[in-house]
Amino acid sequence: MKIFKYTSIVILTIIAIGIFTNPGLERHQSTVRKELIYLTKNKFNDSLSKNNIINTRIDSLVQVDNYFVFSKTKLIVDDKLKEIGIGCLGKVWMNEKFESVGEKLISRLINTPIYFSAAEISLDESIDSTVAIGTQVWMKKNFDGILYNNGDTIPQVKDASEWVNLKTGAWCYLGNDSSNLKLKGRLYNWYALNDPRGIAPEGFKVPEKEDWEILARYLGEHNLKTSHLETRNKFQKVLNTISDKFSLNGFENTVGYKLKKPIGWSNKGNGSNESGFGAVPAGERYEKGLFTRGDSHWWCRKKLPSGKTSIFFVGYDNRRIFTTDLEKFYGFSIRFIKK
């Protein structure tokens, strides 16, 4: 009986020590930073560690699974969680997978802009990703970042109820499925684009409603394939008298067709992309935090007196462009335009 009692005390003591010495998130983060800097110095150019990129970017990519007496270190690489270490008794050790996972992440840090804030991407690096349409210069792709310009993380929110009740910036994948990232990108609520920390690269901005109107008017008037000017007085009149809801509906324009890529759209909805805008069917997150696929929607920056904000979108199965005003909790794409 005494042996059982002493054995129980020893086991409980070991468990208690394990619980109280189980490393927290900060210890896991600091260990990963230290090991990645060491890996960088030995296998990569040392500029990453000198520029403090690892110290300022890695923490948001480290996650911990806590099992009370020990914990597992996980690292987000290519939007997947990779187990790279274990923590117990106040220390964290990297496992045999760390080196290969770490090298892959460092390579992404060097070559993939989404791990950096927009402010850290110079215009020289992104100049090939712009297209001139009339008097405007647009980015060719939707914003796909996960950081504000000061380096703070834009949180990912999966839960539907949490999403619709947010008053701060957030992003999600279409359908909460990371496999949609490559083709469709990320969806953001309005608060993300209007956060004072900013998301647009230097020299660019989130477009106003008027910017989209200028784009639509130009594409409605011009046949870009032949550079032949087609006057569409009816289209101009519709644009000049935009109402609160679906003001472009019912007019047989081809603006959407000129914006959309020639692949990826369903129900014979592919476009010509003669504008170079490169619209993809990114989908949306709408009421109750649910998702719909097929169309592509973009935010405007300003909040309207109604509390809503304007959006522009192209349908999956037609050639038109539409506009309406919606609540700020919706999840849409963001496209930058040059100031």
Protein Blocks (a to p, Z undefined) as FASTA:
>chain_A
ZZmmmmmmmmmmmmmmmmmmmccfklmmmmmmmmmmmmmmmmmcfklmmnommmmmmmmm
pccddehjaccddddeehiacdfbdceehiacddfklmmmmmmmmmmmmmmmklpcfklp
cfklmmmmgccehjbccdfbdcfbfbdfkopacdddfblklmmmpcbdcdddehhiaklm
mmnopaddfklmmpfnbpadghiacddfklmmmmmmmmmmpcfknopacddfklmmmmmm
ccfboklgoiacfklmmmpccehiahhiacfklnonopacebpadehhiacehiacdddf
bdcfkopacdddddfkbcbdcdddddfkbccddddddZZ
